[in-house]
Amino acid sequence: MCECVIEVRNIRKEFSGTVAVKDVSFAVNRGEIVGLLGPNGAGKTTTIHMMLGLTRPSSGHVKFFGKELETNRVEILQRCNFASAYAYLPWNLKVWENLFVFSEIYGIPNRKKKIDDLLETFEIAHLRQHITGTLSAGEQTRLNLCKALLNDPEILLLDEPTASLDPDLADRVRTILRNLQRERSITVLNTSHNMLDVSELCDRILFMQHGSILAEGNAHELMERFGASNLEDVFITIARSYRKDSKGLEGAVQQ
């Protein structure tokens, strides 16, 4: 029997009268990797921020492990973590210092070994003494992933996990994430514009556009539904059709 560990119900977010997220609902089961896909401005990041408690929903509810985020945030976040290619660690600290500070915050035992293992896993052990601000964007991305895995999270929220990585490194990072997820049954919600990330990592995909979820399914189901040969064509079809006739597309998706 599947165990639901993330439940998002009718969340909505308005900023000064502008609706960024419109009554979005979905659930994620333990050990599942779900992709949150959509063009810029679709509402993906706002949704993730509401799930982290960084932004309060205008209405609706977010639950982790059956508990309301609003009233159990500290307890819930101890069992989760987050990595984004666009959220940087303090630039004036060395790589190992950044990870050591977070390992203390998380109360990680055997901190040095844990840090060393993660740096080796993501192939940046040679950078441990480097000042974080001198790292390339791709190195920053891998350092953020090390930070996100320090506390062995049960739930991992990822925002563009392979951004700024060349194709070879992106492939290796996808393999690392998939292996870690299988070994530990980590539940992952992954937002990305990289179609390989989504098709190779995700068991299920939620496609957002203009604050709403318009389509859901695995990569094969979505390609079949939209008559596309690959996921990138699905992305383009949905995005362009919505701009041309949003009501028509929403009706087609719901059928």
C-alpha positions as CSV (number, residue, x, y, z in Angstrom):
1,M,0.0,0.0,0.0
2,C,1.3,3.5,-0.9
3,E,2.0,5.9,1.9
4,C,1.2,9.5,1.2
5,V,4.0,11.7,2.7
6,I,3.2,15.0,0.9
7,E,-0.3,16.4,0.6
8,V,-1.0,19.7,-1.0
9,R,-4.7,20.8,-1.0
10,N,-6.1,23.8,-2.8
11,I,-3.2,26.1,-2.1
12,R,-3.5,29.5,-3.6
13,K,-1.1,32.5,-3.5
14,E,-1.9,36.1,-4.4
15,F,0.6,38.9,-4.5
16,S,-1.0,42.4,-4.5
17,G,-4.0,41.1,-6.4
18,T,-2.0,38.9,-8.8
19,V,-2.7,35.2,-8.5
20,A,0.6,33.3,-8.7
21,V,-0.8,29.9,-7.7
22,K,-4.5,28.9,-8.3
23,D,-5.9,26.2,-6.0
24,V,-3.2,23.6,-6.7
25,S,-3.7,20.1,-5.2
26,F,-1.5,17.0,-5.5
27,A,-0.1,14.2,-3.4
28,V,3.3,12.4,-3.3
29,N,3.9,8.9,-2.0
30,R,6.9,7.7,0.0
31,G,9.8,6.9,-2.3
32,E,8.3,8.5,-5.3
33,I,10.1,11.1,-7.5
34,V,7.6,13.7,-8.9
35,G,8.6,16.3,-11.4
36,L,7.0,19.8,-11.3
37,L,7.4,21.0,-14.8
38,G,6.4,24.2,-16.5
39,P,7.7,27.4,-18.2
40,N,9.0,30.4,-16.3
41,G,6.3,32.1,-14.3
42,A,4.2,29.0,-14.1
43,G,4.2,29.0,-10.3
44,K,6.6,26.2,-9.6
45,T,9.0,28.2,-7.3
46,T,6.1,29.8,-5.4
47,T,4.6,26.4,-4.8
48,I,7.9,25.1,-3.5
49,H,8.3,28.1,-1.2
50,M,4.8,27.5,0.2
51,M,5.8,23.9,0.9
52,L,8.9,25.0,2.7
53,G,7.0,27.6,4.8
54,L,9.0,30.4,3.3
55,T,5.8,31.9,1.8
56,R,2.4,31.5,3.5
57,P,-0.5,30.4,1.2
58,S,-3.4,32.8,0.8
59,S,-5.5,29.8,1.3
60,G,-5.2,26.0,1.3
61,H,-3.2,23.5,3.3
62,V,0.2,21.7,3.1
63,K,0.8,18.5,5.0
64,F,3.9,16.4,5.4
65,F,3.7,12.9,7.0
66,G,0.0,13.7,7.7
67,K,0.8,16.8,9.8
68,E,0.0,20.4,8.9
69,L,3.1,22.4,7.9
70,E,1.8,25.6,9.5
71,T,1.7,24.1,13.0
72,N,4.5,21.5,12.8
73,R,7.1,23.3,10.6
74,V,10.2,22.7,12.8
75,E,9.4,19.0,13.3
76,I,8.6,18.5,9.6
77,L,11.7,20.4,8.2
78,Q,14.0,18.3,10.4
79,R,13.0,15.4,8.2
80,C,13.3,17.3,4.9
81,N,15.8,19.3,2.9
82,F,16.0,21.6,-0.1
83,A,18.5,22.4,-2.8
84,S,18.3,25.1,-5.4
85,A,20.7,26.2,-8.1
86,Y,19.6,29.7,-7.3
87,A,20.1,29.7,-3.5
88,Y,23.7,30.2,-2.5
89,L,25.6,29.3,0.6
90,P,27.6,32.0,2.5
91,W,30.3,33.0,0.0
92,N,32.9,34.0,2.5
93,L,33.2,30.6,4.1
94,K,35.3,27.7,2.8
95,V,33.4,24.7,1.3
96,W,34.0,22.5,4.3
97,E,33.1,25.3,6.7
98,N,29.7,25.8,5.1
99,L,29.0,22.1,5.3
100,F,30.3,21.9,8.9
101,V,28.0,24.8,10.0
102,F,24.9,23.1,8.5
103,S,25.9,19.8,9.9
104,E,26.0,21.4,13.4
105,I,22.6,23.0,12.8
106,Y,21.2,19.6,11.7
107,G,22.9,17.8,14.7
108,I,24.7,15.4,12.4
109,P,26.9,12.8,14.2
110,N,30.3,12.0,12.7
111,R,30.2,15.3,10.8
112,K,33.7,15.1,9.2
113,K,33.0,11.7,7.7
114,K,29.6,12.7,6.4
115,I,31.0,15.8,4.8
116,D,33.9,13.9,3.3
117,D,31.6,11.2,1.9
118,L,29.3,13.7,0.2
119,L,32.1,15.8,-1.2
120,E,33.5,12.6,-2.7
121,T,30.1,11.5,-4.0
122,F,29.6,14.8,-5.9
123,E,33.2,14.9,-7.0
124,I,34.2,18.2,-5.3
125,A,36.4,16.9,-2.5
126,H,39.3,18.8,-4.1
127,L,37.5,22.0,-3.4
128,R,37.0,21.5,0.3
129,Q,39.5,24.3,1.2
130,H,38.2,26.7,-1.4
131,I,36.3,29.8,-0.5
132,T,32.7,29.1,-1.6
133,G,32.3,32.4,-3.5
134,T,35.1,31.4,-5.9
135,L,33.3,28.3,-7.1
136,S,31.8,28.1,-10.5
137,A,28.0,27.9,-10.8
138,G,28.1,24.2,-11.4
139,E,30.3,23.6,-8.4
140,Q,27.9,25.7,-6.3
141,T,25.0,23.5,-7.5
142,R,26.9,20.3,-6.4
143,L,27.8,21.9,-3.0
144,N,24.1,22.7,-2.5
145,L,23.2,19.1,-3.1
146,C,25.8,18.1,-0.5
147,K,24.2,20.4,2.0
148,A,20.7,19.1,1.2
149,L,21.8,15.5,1.9
150,L,23.6,16.1,5.2
151,N,20.7,15.2,7.4
152,D,19.6,12.1,5.3
153,P,16.3,13.7,4.5
154,E,13.2,11.6,4.0
155,I,11.8,14.2,1.6
156,L,14.0,16.2,-0.7
157,L,12.8,19.3,-2.6
158,L,14.9,20.2,-5.6
159,D,14.9,23.3,-7.8
160,E,16.8,22.8,-11.0
161,P,19.3,20.3,-9.6
162,T,21.5,20.1,-12.7
163,A,21.4,23.8,-13.6
164,S,24.8,25.0,-14.8
165,L,26.2,21.5,-15.2
166,D,27.6,20.3,-18.5
167,P,25.8,17.3,-20.0
168,D,28.4,14.8,-18.7
169,L,28.2,16.1,-15.1
170,A,24.4,16.5,-15.3
171,D,24.2,12.8,-16.2
172,R,26.5,11.8,-13.3
173,V,24.5,13.9,-10.9
174,R,21.2,12.3,-12.1
175,T,22.7,8.9,-11.5
176,I,23.9,9.8,-8.0
177,L,20.5,11.2,-7.1
178,R,18.7,8.2,-8.5
179,N,21.0,5.8,-6.6
180,L,20.6,7.6,-3.3
181,Q,16.9,7.8,-3.7
182,R,16.6,4.0,-4.3
183,E,19.0,3.2,-1.5
184,R,17.2,5.3,1.1
185,S,13.6,5.5,-0.4
186,I,13.8,9.3,-0.4
187,T,10.7,11.1,-1.6
188,V,11.7,13.8,-4.2
189,L,9.8,16.7,-5.6
190,N,11.9,18.1,-8.5
191,T,11.4,21.3,-10.5
192,S,13.4,21.5,-13.7
193,H,13.5,22.9,-17.2
194,N,15.9,20.0,-18.2
195,M,13.8,17.4,-20.0
196,L,16.4,14.7,-19.4
197,D,16.2,15.4,-15.6
198,V,12.4,15.0,-15.7
199,S,12.2,12.0,-18.1
200,E,15.1,10.0,-16.5
201,L,14.5,10.9,-12.8
202,C,10.7,11.2,-12.4
203,D,8.1,8.5,-11.8
204,R,5.4,11.1,-12.4
205,I,5.1,14.6,-13.8
206,L,2.9,17.5,-12.9
207,F,2.8,20.2,-15.6
208,M,2.1,23.7,-14.3
209,Q,1.1,26.7,-16.4
210,H,-0.1,30.1,-15.1
211,G,-0.5,28.8,-11.6
212,S,-2.5,25.7,-12.3
213,I,-1.7,22.0,-12.9
214,L,-2.9,21.3,-16.4
215,A,-1.6,17.7,-16.9
216,E,-0.3,14.8,-14.9
217,G,1.2,11.4,-15.7
218,N,4.5,9.7,-16.4
219,A,6.6,10.7,-19.4
220,H,5.2,8.0,-21.7
221,E,1.6,8.9,-20.8
222,L,2.1,12.6,-21.4
223,M,3.8,11.9,-24.8
224,E,0.9,9.6,-25.8
225,R,-1.8,12.1,-24.7
226,F,-0.3,15.0,-26.6
227,G,0.9,13.0,-29.6
228,A,4.5,13.9,-29.0
229,S,7.7,11.9,-29.6
230,N,9.5,13.4,-26.6
231,L,8.9,15.3,-23.4
232,E,10.3,18.5,-24.8
233,D,7.6,18.5,-27.5
234,V,4.9,18.0,-24.8
235,F,6.3,21.0,-23.0
236,I,6.2,23.1,-26.1
237,T,2.7,21.9,-27.1
238,I,1.2,22.7,-23.7
239,A,2.9,26.0,-23.3
240,R,2.0,27.3,-26.8
241,S,-1.5,25.9,-26.8
242,Y,-2.3,27.5,-23.5
243,R,-1.1,30.9,-24.7
244,K,-3.2,30.5,-27.9
245,D,-6.4,29.2,-26.2
246,S,-6.2,28.5,-22.5
247,K,-9.8,27.4,-22.1
248,G,-9.5,25.0,-25.0
249,L,-6.4,23.4,-23.6
250,E,-7.7,23.1,-20.1
251,G,-10.8,21.3,-21.4
252,A,-8.6,18.9,-23.5
253,V,-6.4,18.1,-20.5
254,Q,-9.3,17.4,-18.2
255,Q,-11.0,15.0,-20.7
